[in-house]
Amino acid sequence: MTAPYCEICGESVPMDLDHVGIAAEYVHTDDRNAQDDYLVHIECWNHHTVEWIDPA
């Protein structure tokens, strides 16, 4: 079985190493919602979210 791929860099994400799991929900006001799941390396996640602000 092959490892899934990182949605940012495209490299494989071994499931036995730390990683980020993302559940993205598409909210539609006039239809059913949909959800997709993504995996990302922690390094890729940190690189792309370093300047995000805490929403709290």
N, C-alpha and C positions, 0 to 999 in steps of 0.2 A: 504494500500500500504506500502510495506517495503522500508526502506531507502537503497540506494546503499551501497556498501562496499568499504572501503579504500583499495587501491591496495598495500599498504605497510604492514599494520597490520592486515587487514582482518575484522576489526570491522565495524559496520554500520556508515554511514556518514549522519546525519540528514541534510536535505536540508535547514532547517531554521537556521542553525549555519554556521559560517564562515568555508570555506574549500577551497582547491586549485583544480582547474579544469585544466587538462592537455590534450591537443590535440597533439597526436603523429602522425607524418606523416612518413610513410615508403616510401622512394624515391627509385624507381627501375629504372635503366637506360634502361632496355629493355622491360618494361611492364608498365601498369598503376600503379600509386601510390595508396596507401591505407592509411586510417586514422582511428585511434582508439581514443576514449575519455576515460579518467580516472578521478577518484576523489580520493583525499587524504586529510586526516586531516592536518590542519596547523601545528600541533605539529610534526607529522610524517615527513612532508615536511622539516620543519626547522631542524630536527634531521639528515636527510639524505643529506641536501644540505649546511650545515653550513660551510664546507670548500671549496665550489665551488668559483671560481673567476669570477668576472664580465667580460663578454666577450668583453665589450666595451673597 
